[in-house]
Amino acid sequence: MDKVSYPLKIGTQGTAVVQLHAALQLCLKLGVLVAESPRDRAQLAFGLAHDRARALYGDATATLVDRFQGERRLLANGEVDAAVADALNELIRGWDSRKLH
């Protein structure tokens, strides 16, 4: 999986957003994000699929980033900054080393 880059925010489109979507999708799939509620994870995954189809940093992506920030005790603003990218990339490195992708 490719690294998540920054800055990313609502309205951004392109390859960097596709990479973010892949990381967020895997977080949901593995229960790393919204671990306490499978129902919420399913709803968020549905919204993310809509953003992914357009390669757009839309409302669903922002909501997931905001949840990730809150769960990681980062500044929660729904935007990918260096701290968010670093946290996601650290997870990705761990997954890649275990061949979970």
VEXDREN-2710 file (C-alpha; in Angstrom, 1 decimal):
% VEXDREN-2710
k/r/px/py/pz
1/MET/0.0/0.0/0.0
2/ASP/1.3/3.5/-0.8
3/LYS/1.9/6.1/1.8
4/VAL/-0.7/8.6/2.8
5/SER/0.4/12.2/2.0
6/TYR/-0.7/15.6/3.2
7/PRO/-2.3/18.1/3.3
8/LEU/-5.7/16.7/2.2
9/LYS/-9.1/18.3/2.9
10/ILE/-12.6/18.4/1.6
11/GLY/-12.7/19.0/-2.2
12/THR/-9.3/17.4/-2.9
13/GLN/-9.2/14.8/-5.7
14/GLY/-6.7/12.5/-7.2
15/THR/-4.1/9.9/-6.4
16/ALA/-3.3/11.1/-2.9
17/VAL/-7.0/10.8/-2.0
18/VAL/-7.2/7.3/-3.5
19/GLN/-4.3/6.3/-1.2
20/LEU/-6.0/7.8/1.8
21/HIS/-9.3/6.0/0.9
22/ALA/-7.4/2.7/0.7
23/ALA/-5.9/3.3/4.2
24/LEU/-9.2/4.3/5.7
25/GLN/-11.0/1.3/4.1
26/LEU/-8.4/-1.1/5.6
27/CYS/-8.8/0.6/9.0
28/LEU/-12.5/-0.1/8.8
29/LYS/-12.1/-3.6/7.6
30/LEU/-9.6/-4.5/10.3
31/GLY/-11.6/-2.8/13.0
32/VAL/-8.9/-0.3/13.8
33/LEU/-11.3/2.5/13.3
34/VAL/-14.7/2.7/15.0
35/ALA/-13.8/-0.6/16.7
36/GLU/-16.7/-0.4/19.2
37/SER/-19.5/-0.4/16.6
38/PRO/-19.6/-2.7/13.6
39/ARG/-22.9/-1.0/12.5
40/ASP/-21.2/2.4/12.5
41/ARG/-18.2/0.9/10.6
42/ALA/-20.6/-0.5/8.0
43/GLN/-22.3/2.9/7.5
44/LEU/-19.0/4.7/7.3
45/ALA/-17.7/2.2/4.8
46/PHE/-20.8/2.8/2.6
47/GLY/-20.2/6.6/2.6
48/LEU/-16.5/6.0/1.9
49/ALA/-17.4/3.9/-1.1
50/HIS/-19.3/6.8/-2.6
51/ASP/-16.2/9.1/-2.1
52/ARG/-13.9/6.4/-3.4
53/ALA/-15.9/6.0/-6.6
54/ARG/-15.2/9.7/-7.4
55/ALA/-11.7/9.8/-5.9
56/LEU/-13.0/12.7/-3.9
57/TYR/-12.2/13.9/-0.4
58/GLY/-15.9/14.3/0.4
59/ASP/-18.0/14.5/3.6
60/ALA/-17.6/10.7/4.3
61/THR/-13.9/10.9/4.1
62/ALA/-13.8/13.9/6.3
63/THR/-16.0/12.2/8.9
64/LEU/-13.7/9.1/8.9
65/VAL/-10.6/11.3/9.2
66/ASP/-12.3/13.2/12.1
67/ARG/-13.1/9.9/13.8
68/PHE/-9.5/8.6/13.3
69/GLN/-8.2/11.9/14.8
70/GLY/-10.5/11.6/17.8
71/GLU/-9.6/8.0/18.4
72/ARG/-5.8/8.8/18.1
73/ARG/-6.2/11.9/20.3
74/LEU/-5.1/14.2/17.4
75/LEU/-6.5/17.6/16.6
76/ALA/-9.9/16.6/15.2
77/ASN/-10.7/18.8/12.2
78/GLY/-11.4/16.2/9.4
79/GLU/-8.3/17.2/7.5
80/VAL/-5.1/15.2/6.9
81/ASP/-2.1/17.0/8.2
82/ALA/1.4/15.6/9.1
83/ALA/0.2/14.0/12.3
84/VAL/-2.7/12.1/10.7
85/ALA/-0.5/11.0/7.7
86/ASP/2.2/9.8/10.1
87/ALA/-0.3/7.9/12.2
88/LEU/-1.8/6.2/9.2
89/ASN/1.5/5.5/7.6
90/GLU/2.7/3.9/10.8
91/LEU/-0.3/1.5/10.7
92/ILE/0.3/0.8/7.0
93/ARG/4.0/-0.1/7.7
94/GLY/2.8/-2.6/10.4
95/TRP/0.2/-4.1/8.0
96/ASP/2.7/-4.4/5.2
97/SER/5.2/-6.1/7.4
98/ARG/2.5/-8.7/8.3
99/LYS/1.1/-8.9/4.8
100/LEU/-2.4/-8.0/5.8
101/HIS/-3.2/-5.9/2.7
END
